[in-house]
């Protein structure tokens, strides 16, 4: 599923509400640049992951913004492709998660949102929360795709569950929870 239209709608919220984190994002990178960076790892990015990094390439490495100011959504700091490749190499070599998962966003505190990049897996494209502090090396499946995650985030902004106050993300928890329940994979 294409995510460009959802990203454009989110971008409007980010700019209209003066998101500090969004202002720190770099321009996107080309398909060729993305493929070059992931070529050594035998990953099959879902198409929407390519769209995401063609849209924006994460925050500038020299950004001095706080974690709170860098969030686009909960657990949603977008780091650059180069930084995420470094995280991927480090975390997979340490055994924190397997090589079929690639980080897309961070909480800023060592937690990551991962995507399954193994085309042969029944859960290809699924999005997981990874937190050593909360889950150890277990992954928490949250969404069936990046598209679903982004659609959920958009609905949270449209409903006023997420918004930016003074450029920093604010959350109306009860309203957000009711929206998240519609999109997240039910716990078994």
Secondary structure, DSSP 4 states (H G I P E B T S, - for coil): ---HHHHHHHHHHHHHTT-HHHHTEEEP--HHHHHHHHGGGT----HHHHHHHHHEEEE-TT----HHHH-SSTT-B---HHHHHHHHHHHHHTTSS-TTEEEEEE-SSS-EEEEE--TTSTTTT-EEEE-HHHHTT--EEEES-HHHHHHHHHHHHHHTSEEEETTEEEE-HHHHHHHHHHHSPPP-
